[in-house]
């Protein structure tokens, strides 16, 4: 009996840990605002031009994971400056700072970017 309970508990844990939870409409909207306004000019100033890596493509094809994205936002990389503080400055108005702000931007980019309407409460 104990053995079968342990096996079931392990199976449930495996199923739950592998689920991907969708971002809320508010997460996507705030992520879009952070992306549009970080550094006062927005992330797109550098990232939505042909000569720089396309974040949306790299996130969607899996070549840029959330952990890699987060590390780059926090630490900077090559010409990319540290961006966490700039993201927090925009996100804090809606209660999105730290990991929550970074995840909102990642989710926004994962969803394809573009215009996001403000969700109704």
N, C-alpha and C positions, 0 to 999 in steps of 0.2 A: 504494500500500500504506500509506504513512504517513498519507495523508488518511483512509482508511477506519478505521485504528486510532484516529486522533484523534476521529473521529465516534463510534466505539463507546465510547471512553473517556468522552466527553461524555455519551452516552446512559446509561451505567452510573452515572455521577456524578449525573445528574438523577434517575434512578430511586431510588438509595439516599438521596439528600437529601430526597426527598419522602415517604419511609416514616415512619410514626409508630410508635414503639416503645411497646408497652404497659408500664404500670407493673407492677412485681412485687407479689406479695401483701404482702411486707414493706414496700415503699414505701407502699402504701395503708394498712396498719396503723399505721405510724409517722406518716404524714400525719394519720390520724384522732386519734392521741394528741396530736400537736402542736396540732391544731385544738381538741381538747377541753381542753387544759391551758395553753396560752399565756396569759401575764399572770396565771396562777394561777386564772383563772375560765373560760378558754376563749374562743375567737373567737365562738362561738355566742351568747354573752351579748349581743353587739351585732348580729351578722349574721344570726341566725336569728329575728329579730322582724319583724313586718309593716311597721314604719315605716322600716326600713333596707333598703338594696339586698340582694337575694337573690343571694348569690355563686354558688350552684349554677346557678340559672337563667341568670345572665349569662355564666358560663363555658360552659355547655352550648350556649347559643344563639350563642356567638362574639362577644358584645358586650364581653367582657372577655378579652383574650388573655393568654398567659403573661407576655409582656414588660410589659404594663400591670399585671398582678397583682404581678409582682416589683418593679416600680418603686414601687408603692403600699406594699408591705410594707417596702421599704427606706427610703423617704423619708417615708411617711405622706401623707395627703391629706385636706383639710378636717378633720373631727373624728376621723379615723382616725390614731392615733399610729403612729410607726415601730414595726414589729413584728418585725423580723429578729432582734434580740437575744433577745426573748421566745421566738421559735420555736427559736433555737439552744439556749436554756436547757433546753427540753424535749427537743429532738432529739438533743443531744450524747450522751445516755445510750445511744443506739443508733447513734451515729456519723453522725448527720444534722445537719449545720450548713451555713450559707451557702446556696448555690444548691440543694444537695441537699435541705435541709429545706424550702425554699420550693417546690421542684418536687414534693416528696412531698405537701404540703398541696394544691397545685393539682391533682395527679393524684387525690387523695382526693375533692376537690370535683367534679372532672370525672366521676368514677365515680358520683356521686350522693349522696355523704356517707353518713350512717347508721352503723349498727354494723358494725364489721369485726372478724372473729375473728383472734386472733393466729395467724400461720402456723406450721405445724410445720416444724421444721428438717430 
